[in-house]
Structure formats: structure tokens, C-alpha cells
Amino acid sequence: MTKNIGNFERILRIVVGVALIAGFFLNGGGGYSWLYLLGIIPLATGIIGWCPPYQLLGINTCKTK
């Protein structure tokens, strides 16, 4: 797994992921509140720095080789 996500995008993904997961705990009573758990995906890809769809599409926002 070669990193294919740049630093700015990684930070953005982590922030969005944490915000969505926090939304689950703050708004847990809603009917579709489980959708907030989809924040796990951007959080995980931001932490590891690799995105499978980017790999399939040949996208690379990481400047380092």
C-alpha cells in the first residue's frame, strides 16, 4: 500500500471522520443516526494515508514518492 493521499487531504478526512462519529454519539436517538458511523471510512483512510478508490482510479494527491 503506497500512500496516495496528501497531507492536507489526510487532515481533512480525519476531521470529517471524527465529526461524523461525534455526531453519532451526540445525536444517537435519530432513526438514521447509524449513518454517522460511516465517518469510520474517512477517519481510517486519513490515518493510514491510502484510499482504495484512489488506487483503482489512479489518483494520487501525495507529493512524496
Buried (B, 14 or more C-beta within 10 A) or exposed (E): EEBBBBEEBBEBBBEBBBEBBEBBEEEEEEEEBEEBEEBEBBBBBBEEBBBEEBEEEEEBBBEEE
